[in-house]
Amino acid sequence: MNKPIWWRAGRSADDQPSLPPPGRVIVVGNEKGGAGKSTLAALIATAMMYRGSRVAVIDADLRQQTLSRFLANRRRWLPAAGVEAPVPMEFKLADDPTLLALGDPADAVARFEEAITVAMAQSDIVVVDTPGSDTPVSRSAHLQADLVVTPMNDSFVDFDVLGQIDPVSLELMRPSLYTRVVQEARETREYHGRRLDWVVLRNRMSGAEARNRERLTAGLETLSRQAGFRLGSSLRERVAYREMFPFGLTIADLSPTVRPVNVSTPRQVAREELRDLLIDLRLIAQSRAANQEADDGLAARLV
């Protein structure tokens, strides 16, 4: 049997689980809109560039193109502001992605597979943003994923995308359609000797509704054992994560020289939150020594 396009030589996840192998593909996926996929994809891509990785991005959400617009904003704002910052390689599927979305799905999938093949060859990490719906391109993206990252709001509305809850007992009844999509991608990859790691994280966490959070935590822990995902560090509700979109920036960019006007100043805890996320995703080493230089640099940017 011919090797699928995601097969590639190089060290496996078993060799160095804390470091990204060449061309590692990270898919940010959730079949529900408004979960923060594009914001998270931009944050991961930007943070890893500052840690020395060659990063490529693909916006597989052909209708919304939020990540692609974020990068367009970045490419315009940086020279206009007279500052320098790294910009990831972007591999667009079409000049007019909306037209591609309305056409033959097989053509869209073929263009995605062509783009990700080139992206994997030219980068250390490929970050793919996916739509909040089940599409052929999204399924193809999940099939390429070494790592699937699923953000969800702290709500049973978002939980329903992963698993269905009994309305009387609040006990888990069955995994959802999206969970089965990831499981099928994992099974296919395992058949070809490749692994798929899946991390679910709670996004936009607030300090209220403790009882709802306890129930949601219990449900996620139960579902994680059934569905085979890991629970990652959560991200709290922070204005800074969203208000920098018009400039194409994230908290990883901010420094005394890179700071748009009227932008909130992230606290030290935001830097720690970002570092914990990257550790949980196994994109950076967990040891203090390995991260000290990068953390110092990010701390300086957050002054």
C-alpha positions as CSV (number, residue, x, y, z in Angstrom):
1,M,0.0,0.0,0.0
2,N,1.3,3.5,-0.9
3,K,2.2,5.7,2.0
4,P,-0.4,8.5,2.7
5,I,0.8,12.1,2.4
6,W,1.2,12.5,6.1
7,W,3.8,9.8,6.3
8,R,7.3,11.2,6.5
9,A,10.7,10.2,7.7
10,G,12.3,11.6,10.9
11,R,12.0,11.1,14.6
12,S,8.7,9.9,16.0
13,A,6.9,11.4,19.0
14,D,8.3,8.6,21.1
15,D,11.9,9.8,20.5
16,Q,11.5,13.3,22.0
17,P,7.9,13.8,23.2
18,S,8.6,17.3,24.4
19,L,9.9,18.6,21.1
20,P,8.2,18.9,17.7
21,P,9.4,16.6,15.0
22,P,10.1,18.0,11.5
23,G,6.9,19.2,9.8
24,R,4.6,18.4,12.7
25,V,1.0,19.3,11.9
26,I,-1.2,20.9,14.5
27,V,-4.9,21.1,13.7
28,V,-7.1,23.4,15.8
29,G,-10.5,21.9,15.5
30,N,-14.0,22.0,16.9
31,E,-17.3,21.7,14.9
32,K,-18.8,24.7,16.7
33,G,-18.2,28.3,15.9
34,G,-17.2,30.8,18.5
35,A,-14.9,28.5,20.5
36,G,-11.8,30.5,19.8
37,K,-10.1,28.3,17.3
38,S,-8.6,31.1,15.1
39,T,-7.4,33.0,18.1
40,L,-5.7,29.9,19.5
41,A,-4.2,29.0,16.2
42,A,-2.7,32.5,15.9
43,L,-1.4,32.3,19.5
44,I,0.3,28.9,19.0
45,A,1.9,30.0,15.6
46,T,3.2,33.3,17.0
47,A,4.5,31.8,20.2
48,M,6.4,29.1,18.5
49,M,8.1,31.5,16.0
50,Y,9.5,33.4,19.0
51,R,10.9,30.0,20.2
52,G,12.8,29.5,17.0
53,S,10.5,27.3,15.0
54,R,9.8,27.7,11.3
55,V,6.0,28.0,11.3
56,A,3.6,27.6,8.4
57,V,-0.2,28.2,8.6
58,I,-3.1,27.1,6.5
59,D,-6.6,28.5,7.0
60,A,-8.9,25.6,6.1
61,D,-12.0,27.6,7.0
62,L,-12.8,28.6,3.4
63,R,-15.8,30.7,4.3
64,Q,-14.7,32.7,7.3
65,Q,-10.9,33.0,6.7
66,T,-10.4,34.5,10.1
67,L,-6.8,33.3,10.5
68,S,-5.9,34.5,7.0
69,R,-7.3,38.0,7.8
70,F,-5.3,38.0,11.0
71,L,-2.1,37.4,9.0
72,A,-3.1,40.0,6.4
73,N,-3.5,42.5,9.3
74,R,-0.1,41.5,10.6
75,R,1.6,42.0,7.3
76,R,0.1,45.5,6.9
77,W,0.5,46.8,10.5
78,L,4.1,45.8,11.1
79,P,5.7,47.9,8.3
80,A,3.2,50.7,8.9
81,A,4.2,50.9,12.6
82,G,7.9,50.6,11.6
83,V,8.5,47.5,13.8
84,E,9.8,44.1,13.1
85,A,8.3,40.8,14.2
86,P,8.3,37.3,12.7
87,V,5.5,36.4,10.2
88,P,4.6,32.7,9.5
89,M,4.6,31.3,6.0
90,E,1.0,31.2,4.8
91,F,-0.2,28.6,2.3
92,K,-3.5,29.7,0.8
93,L,-5.7,27.2,-0.9
94,A,-7.1,29.7,-3.5
95,D,-7.1,33.3,-4.4
96,D,-10.9,33.3,-3.7
97,P,-11.4,30.7,-0.9
98,T,-15.2,31.4,-0.8
99,L,-15.5,30.4,-4.5
100,L,-13.5,27.2,-3.7
101,A,-15.9,26.4,-0.9
102,L,-18.8,26.6,-3.4
103,G,-17.1,24.3,-5.9
104,D,-16.3,20.6,-6.1
105,P,-15.3,19.4,-2.6
106,A,-12.7,17.0,-4.2
107,D,-10.9,20.0,-5.7
108,A,-10.8,21.7,-2.3
109,V,-9.4,18.6,-0.7
110,A,-6.8,18.2,-3.5
111,R,-5.6,21.8,-3.0
112,F,-5.4,21.3,0.7
113,E,-3.3,18.2,0.4
114,E,-1.0,19.9,-2.1
115,A,-0.6,22.9,0.2
116,I,0.1,20.9,3.4
117,T,2.6,18.7,1.6
118,V,4.6,21.8,0.7
119,A,4.1,23.3,4.1
120,M,5.4,20.2,5.9
121,A,8.5,20.2,3.7
122,Q,9.3,23.9,4.5
123,S,8.5,24.2,8.2
124,D,9.0,22.7,11.6
125,I,5.3,23.2,12.6
126,V,2.2,23.6,10.4
127,V,-0.8,25.1,12.2
128,V,-4.1,24.5,10.5
129,D,-7.3,26.4,11.4
130,T,-10.5,24.5,10.6
131,P,-14.2,25.6,10.2
132,G,-16.9,25.2,12.8
133,S,-18.6,22.6,10.7
134,D,-18.0,19.2,9.1
135,T,-16.4,19.6,5.7
136,P,-14.3,17.4,3.4
137,V,-11.3,19.8,3.9
138,S,-11.7,19.7,7.7
139,R,-11.8,15.9,7.7
140,S,-8.7,15.8,5.5
141,A,-7.0,18.2,7.9
142,H,-7.7,16.0,10.8
143,L,-6.3,13.1,8.9
144,Q,-3.0,14.9,8.6
145,A,-2.8,15.9,12.2
146,D,-0.1,14.8,14.6
147,L,-1.8,16.9,17.2
148,V,-5.5,18.0,17.3
149,V,-6.2,20.9,19.7
150,T,-9.9,21.5,20.6
151,P,-10.8,24.7,22.4
152,M,-14.2,24.8,24.0
153,N,-16.0,27.4,26.0
154,D,-16.8,26.6,29.7
155,S,-20.3,25.5,28.9
156,F,-22.4,22.3,28.3
157,V,-23.4,23.9,25.0
158,D,-19.8,23.4,23.8
159,F,-19.5,20.1,25.6
160,D,-22.3,18.8,23.4
161,V,-19.9,18.9,20.5
162,L,-17.8,16.3,22.2
163,G,-20.3,14.2,24.0
164,Q,-24.1,13.9,24.7
165,I,-25.3,14.3,28.2
166,D,-28.5,12.7,29.7
167,P,-30.8,15.6,30.6
168,V,-32.1,13.9,33.7
169,S,-28.9,12.4,35.3
170,L,-26.3,14.6,33.6
171,E,-24.4,11.4,32.9
172,L,-22.5,10.9,29.7
173,M,-24.5,8.9,27.1
174,R,-22.3,8.8,24.0
175,P,-19.5,10.6,22.2
176,S,-20.6,13.2,19.6
177,L,-20.1,13.1,15.8
178,Y,-17.0,15.3,16.1
179,T,-15.4,13.0,18.6
180,R,-15.9,10.2,16.1
181,V,-14.3,12.2,13.3
182,V,-11.1,12.5,15.4
183,Q,-11.3,8.9,16.5
184,E,-11.6,7.8,12.8
185,A,-8.6,9.9,11.9
186,R,-6.6,8.4,14.7
187,E,-7.5,4.9,13.7
188,T,-6.6,5.5,10.1
189,R,-3.2,7.0,11.1
190,E,-2.5,4.2,13.5
191,Y,-3.1,1.7,10.6
192,H,-0.3,3.5,8.7
193,G,2.0,3.6,11.8
194,R,1.4,7.3,12.7
195,R,0.0,8.7,15.9
196,L,-2.5,11.4,16.6
197,D,-2.5,13.2,20.0
198,W,-5.7,15.0,21.0
199,V,-5.9,17.8,23.5
200,V,-9.1,19.5,24.7
201,L,-8.8,22.8,26.6
202,R,-11.3,25.1,28.1
203,N,-11.2,28.6,26.7
204,R,-12.4,32.0,28.1
205,M,-12.7,30.7,31.7
206,S,-14.3,33.1,34.2
207,G,-14.3,33.0,37.9
208,A,-18.1,32.4,38.2
209,E,-20.4,29.4,38.1
210,A,-18.4,27.0,40.3
211,R,-21.1,24.4,40.4
212,N,-21.4,24.3,36.6
213,R,-17.6,24.1,36.3
214,E,-17.5,21.1,38.6
215,R,-20.1,19.2,36.6
216,L,-18.3,20.1,33.3
217,T,-15.0,19.0,34.7
218,A,-16.4,15.7,35.8
219,G,-18.0,15.2,32.4
220,L,-14.8,16.0,30.5
221,E,-12.7,13.7,32.7
222,T,-15.2,10.8,32.0
223,L,-15.3,11.6,28.3
224,S,-11.5,11.9,28.0
225,R,-11.2,8.3,29.1
226,Q,-13.8,7.1,26.6
227,A,-12.7,9.3,23.7
228,G,-9.0,9.2,24.2
229,F,-8.1,12.9,24.6
230,R,-6.0,14.7,27.1
231,L,-7.2,17.8,29.1
232,G,-4.9,20.7,28.5
233,S,-4.3,23.9,30.5
234,S,-7.3,26.3,30.3
235,L,-7.1,29.9,29.0
236,R,-8.9,32.5,31.1
237,E,-11.1,35.2,29.7
238,R,-8.7,38.0,28.7
239,V,-9.4,41.0,26.6
240,A,-5.8,40.9,25.3
241,Y,-6.4,37.7,23.5
242,R,-9.0,39.3,21.2
243,E,-8.4,43.1,21.0
244,M,-5.1,42.7,19.1
245,F,-6.7,40.9,16.1
246,P,-7.0,44.2,14.0
247,F,-3.2,44.5,14.3
248,G,-2.4,40.9,13.6
249,L,-0.7,40.6,17.0
250,T,-0.9,38.2,20.0
251,I,0.4,38.5,23.6
252,A,3.6,36.8,22.4
253,D,4.4,39.9,20.3
254,L,4.0,42.7,22.8
255,S,7.1,44.5,23.8
256,P,8.0,48.1,24.6
257,T,8.4,48.7,20.9
258,V,5.6,46.5,19.6
259,R,2.4,47.8,21.3
260,P,-0.5,49.3,19.5
261,V,-2.3,52.2,21.1
262,N,-5.1,51.6,23.5
263,V,-4.2,47.9,24.0
264,S,-4.5,46.4,27.5
265,T,-1.3,45.3,29.2
266,P,-1.3,41.5,29.9
267,R,-0.2,40.5,33.3
268,Q,2.6,38.1,34.2
269,V,0.0,35.4,34.7
270,A,-0.9,35.6,31.0
271,R,2.7,34.7,30.1
272,E,2.6,31.8,32.5
273,E,-0.7,30.7,31.0
274,L,0.8,30.6,27.5
275,R,3.9,28.7,28.7
276,D,1.8,26.1,30.4
277,L,-0.3,25.7,27.3
278,L,2.7,25.1,25.1
279,I,4.1,22.5,27.6
280,D,0.7,20.7,27.8
281,L,0.7,20.5,24.0
282,R,4.2,19.1,24.1
283,L,5.5,21.9,21.9
284,I,8.2,23.0,24.3
285,A,10.2,21.1,26.9
286,Q,8.9,21.1,30.5
287,S,12.3,21.7,32.1
288,R,12.9,25.1,33.5
289,A,16.4,25.4,32.0
290,A,15.1,24.6,28.5
291,N,12.5,27.4,28.7
292,Q,14.4,30.1,30.6
293,E,15.8,32.0,27.7
294,A,12.5,32.0,25.8
295,D,10.6,33.0,28.9
296,D,13.0,35.8,29.7
297,G,12.5,37.1,26.2
298,L,8.8,36.9,26.4
299,A,8.8,38.6,29.8
300,A,10.7,41.5,28.3
301,R,8.2,41.8,25.6
302,L,5.4,42.0,28.1
303,V,6.9,44.8,30.1
